[in-house]
Structures are given as C-alpha cells and as structure tokens.
Amino acid sequence: MLILIAGPYRSGTNDNQQLMQNNLAALEATALPLFRLGHIPMIGEWVALPLLHLAGSTKPGDAAYEEILYPVAHRLLLKCDAVLRIGGPSKGADEDVRIATERGLKVYYNLEDVPHAEQ
C-alpha cells in the first residue's frame, strides 16, 4: 500500500523552524519501519517543501505556503491506499484523516496495526 504518514508538522511550533524540523523527523522516523512492512511510505512535506521553495515561500502561512502545503496532502490522498496518523494534535493531520475516512481509506493509529504486505 501507499500510506500517507499524517502527524504534526507546523502544529504546536509557533512557526519555530527547529520545532517544525523536529516534527518532520518524527514523521520520517516512521517511514522506514513502514517500508520494512512492505509498504511505500509517503509524507506530504516530502512533496510540499521543495515546491514551497520553488514557489518562493519565505515563511509558514504565506501565500505560497497556503497554496501548496495542505493541497499537496489532499492530492496525495487521491493516490494513497491508507493513512497512518501519528503524533499529537494537528489540524492538518486530522483533516487528512477526515478526507481518508470520507474516501473509504483505511486509517491506522499505530504502526503495529499496519499489516505486513503480501509479498
């Protein structure tokens, strides 16, 4: 499965770049175990951050940021098979779960609940 890892990125950081980087590292720490279960992990920021740079975004919440960050995850959800929701409070991750549920995608809340892929 292609699984979107959804969790806090900007939430709770007061736009502190180091805290946002720490949140990204937490999302990424889940990617390798998910891969080892036989799945393709995806994190929206992996796609959004390079696009933000190309679009000239200078800070969280600017026009380019709003144009790109959340819409990337929403577009990815059109291609994903499931969502793994991790971490603490996050409006964006909760929206990802809402959209995934609406689309009938499986939503996991613990890595241990994600089944091994059929090889």
C-alpha positions, 0 to 999 in steps of 0.5 A, spaced: 500 500 500 501 507 499 500 510 506 500 517 507 504 518 514 499 524 517 502 527 524 504 534 526 508 538 522 507 546 523 502 544 529 504 546 536 511 550 533 509 557 533 512 557 526 519 555 530 523 552 524 527 547 529 520 545 532 517 544 525 524 540 523 523 536 529 516 534 527 518 532 520 523 527 523 518 524 527 514 523 521 520 520 517 522 516 523 516 512 521 517 511 514 522 506 514 519 501 519 513 502 514 517 500 508 520 494 512 512 492 512 512 492 505 509 498 504 511 505 500 511 510 505 509 517 503 509 524 507 506 530 504 512 535 506 516 530 502 512 533 496 510 540 499 517 543 501 521 543 495 515 546 491 514 551 497 521 553 495 520 553 488 514 557 489 518 562 493 515 561 500 519 565 505 515 563 511 509 558 514 502 561 512 504 565 506 501 565 500 505 560 497 505 556 503 497 556 503 497 554 496 501 548 496 502 545 503 495 542 505 493 541 497 499 537 496 496 532 502 489 532 499 492 530 492 496 525 495 490 522 498 487 521 491 493 516 490 494 513 497 491 506 499 491 508 507 493 513 512 497 512 518 496 518 523 501 519 528 503 524 533 499 529 537 494 534 535 494 537 528 489 540 524 492 538 518 493 531 520 486 530 522 483 533 516 487 528 512 484 523 516 477 526 515 478 526 507 481 518 508 475 516 512 470 520 507 474 516 501 473 509 504 481 509 506 483 505 511 486 509 517 491 506 522 493 509 529 499 505 530 504 502 526 503 495 529 496 495 526 499 496 519 499 489 516 505 486 513 504 486 505 503 480 501 509 479 498 
